[in-house]
């Protein structure tokens, strides 16, 4: 009998320049996004090399997880790009997978970061009828000791590159206030940041938001990280660490929104910004994934 399988689930991203516009069409389908805004995002991808490393990094995470869980099939599916979740669920069925664990590579729960992924997997299962794998879902891991340990390593390395006392700002993707009120998203991010800073000796920190999109008239989580940078610069701060704790690997929201746009804002404000690395395939992060899988399987 096949071992229960694992499906690692991520957002997806373009892997070469000619995929950028089709990918953005997938992401924005059904939403009235002005063409000029889409072209601006195309330029963001072009500035980071014409591709997103998210897909490749997710496959690296899967490879590292397989090495820690010999004999456990590990699949990778994306919601907005190939390999699409429906196709991967069908592949799992062809491989004879009966029971499977869905593990969404997003540490903090909101409608966008959890429910849409579960719905995409459910749609793939519905299309297969009785042949579909039976999915259970991994529990929250936003304060798992190894998730925290990975961020302690990365934030600690960034803090070592700035003078003592430099402010520490954690960031995550902004979402509409209505969506935030209907989920534990903000509270889970705050809990992650608090756990990391407690392990670093209880140093002060603050939370900012980034990468907002959508209708500018709709209220979203604030303050924006670039506004925080300007405020700190005006207060005389000259060094700053930003830790994107809402993300588990490099992609456009990190490589452009922080490493290009926020860096430009920091330079204009006279601030040296050091960005903490994301987990990617950090050993602690992979060990956390393996522990979540083992715990979920009993």
N, C-alpha and C positions, 0 to 999 in steps of 0.2 A: 504493500500500500504506500503510495507516495507520501513523503513528509509534508506537513502543512507548509504552505508557501507564504512568502512575504511579498507584498506589492509596495514598493517605495513610490510615493506620489508627489509630483512637483508641478510647478506652474508651466514650465516649458519656455523655450526661447529660440530665436533664429540662430542657426549654426553657420550661416554664410550670408553675404550681402543680399543676394537675390531672394532670400527668405524673409527679409525684414518686413516688407509691406504685407505679404500674405499673413504673416504671424500677427501683425497689428490688426489686420482685418478680423482675424479670429477673436482676438482679445476684445475688440470694440463692437463686435456684431450686435446689432439691435440698439446701439446707443448713438445718439446724434452728435458725434464728435466732429468739430470743424476740421476740414482738410488741412488747414494751416497748422493745427495742433498736431495732427498725425505726422506731417512732414517735419515738424520740430523734433518729434521723437525719433523719426528716421535718422535725423542728423545726430542725435545723441548716440545711437548705435554706431553710426559711422565714426564718431569721435573715439569710440572705445574699440575700434578695429573691425567694425562691420559684422559683429556676431556677439552672441552671449555665451559665456562659458558655463552657464547653468546646466545645460544638458550633459556636457562632458563631466562636470564636477559631480552631478548626481550619479552618473555611471561609475565614477571613481568611488563614491560612497557605497554603492552597491557591491563593487568588487571587494572593498575592504570589509563589508559586512559578511559576504560569503566566506571570506577567509576566517572570520570569527565564528561562523555558524556552519561548519562542514555538513554537507548533506541536506541543507535547507535551501530549496529553490528561492532565489531572490529575483524578482522582476522589477522593471522600472516603467512607469507610465506617466505621461504628461497630460495636463488638461487642455493646453492651448497649442501644442505642437507635437510632432511625431517624436517618439512613439505614443500615439493617442491612447488614452485610457481604454476606450472601447476595443481597440485592436489588441491591446495587451491582455485584457480580460478574456477575449476570444482565444488568444494564444495559450493562456493558462488552461482554458477548457480543453483545447486540443491536446495539451500535455497531460491531461488527466488529473489536474488539480481539483480536489474536492473542497478542502478547507483552506482558507487564506486569511492572512492578517493584512489589513490596510493600514499603512503607516504614512501619514501625511507629513511632509517635510516642512512644516510650518509650526513653530513652537507655541503660538498664541492664538486662541480660538476666536474667530468671528465668522459671520456668514460667508464672507469672501474666502477666508482661509480654511474653512472646514466644510460647511454645508455644500458648497458648490462642487467640491471634490467628491463627497459622498454621493451626491446626485449624479455626477458623471459616471461613477462606477456602477451605481444602481441602473442607470440607463443601459450600460453595456451588458449587465447581467440580464436585464429584461429582454434584450434582443436575442439572448442565447436560450431563454426558456429554462428547461430543466437541466441543461448541460452546464449552466453557469456555476462557478465556484461559490461557496458559501462564505461570505465575508464577515469577519468581526473586525473591530477597530481598536487600534492601539490607544491606551489612555494618555492623558496629558503628561508631558515630560519637561515642562518649562522650568521646573526647579529640580530636575533630576541631578544628583550629585555630580555626575560626569558631564552633563551639559553645563552646569555651573563651573566645573573645573576647567573645561575648555575655554570658557570666557575669562576666567581668572588668568589663565596663561596669556591670552591675547591682550586683554586690557592691561595686565601687568607689564607686558612688553612695551605697549604704547606709553604707559605712564613713565617707564624708565627712560623714554626718549625726550621727556619734557622736564622743566624745573619742578621741584617739589611744590605742591600747592596748586598746580595748574588745574582748572576746572575739568570735570568729567561729565560729558553729556551722552546719555544713551539715546538712540533713535530707533524708531520703528515706522512702518508705513502708516501714514494718516488714513483714516476712514471717516465716513460721514458720522456725525454725532448720533444720529438715530441708530445706526448699526452698532456703534460703540455702546449705546445704552442697552441694547438687546443682547449683549454678549459679555463674557468675562475678559475681553481683549485687553483693555487698559489695566485691569487689576492683575492679570497674568504677566504683562510686561513689567509692571512695577515690582511684582514679586521676583521675577528673574533678576532685575537690576539690583534689588535689595539683597538678594542672596549672593550675587557676585561681589558687591561692595562690602558686605559683611565678611566675606572670605578674604578681602583685601585689607581688612583692619577697620572697617566701618567708615571709610572716607566719604565726604559729601558727594552728591551727584544730583543731576537733574535730568528730566525727560523732555525730549523734543520730538517733533514729528516731521516726516519728509515725504516727498514723492506724491503729494496730493494731486488728484486729477478730478475729472467730473465738472459739473456746473459750478462756476465760481460763486454763484449766489447761494449755494447750499452750504450750511455750516459743517465744517469738518474739524477734526481734532487739531488743536493748536497748543503751543506756539510752533511755528515752522523753524526748522533747524537754522535756516539762513537768518531769520530774524533774531534768533538767540545769539548767533555769531556776531551780528552787528551790535546787539546790546552789550555783549561782553567786551567787544572791542572798544565801544564808547566808554565803558567803565574802566578801561585801562588794562584789561587782560591781554597778554601778549602770547600766551601759549595755551593750547586747548586740545583735549583728547575727545574724539567722537567714537563711540562704540555702537555699531548698528545691530543691537541685540535682537531686533525683530527679524533678522535674516540669517539663514544658515549657510549660504554660499554666495560667491561673487556673481553679480548680474548687473543689469543696467542701473538699477536703483542704488547700487553701491558704487559701481565703477564710473558712472556719469554723475548722478545726483550728489554724491559725496566727493568723489575724487576729482571731479571737474567743476561742477557748479558751486558746491559749498567751498571748495578750495579757492575758487575765484573770489567769492564773497569774503573769505577769511583774509586773503591778501589785501583786498581793498580796505578791510577794517584794521589792518596792521597786526593780524593774528596769525601765528604759526599753528596750523591745524595738523594733528597727527591722528590718522584714522586707524583704529584697532582692526585687525584682520577678522574676517568671518570664519566660522568653524571649518567649512569645506570638508576635507577628510581628516581633520585633526584626530589623533588617536583617542582622546577622551570622548569626542563626539561619536565616533564609530562604536566605542565600547558602550556608550549610552544606548545607541540604537540596538545593539545586540542584547543588552539587558532588558530593554523594553520588549523585544521579541520574545525572549525566554520567559519573562514574567507573564506576558499575555497568553502564552501557550500553557501556563501552569507548570 
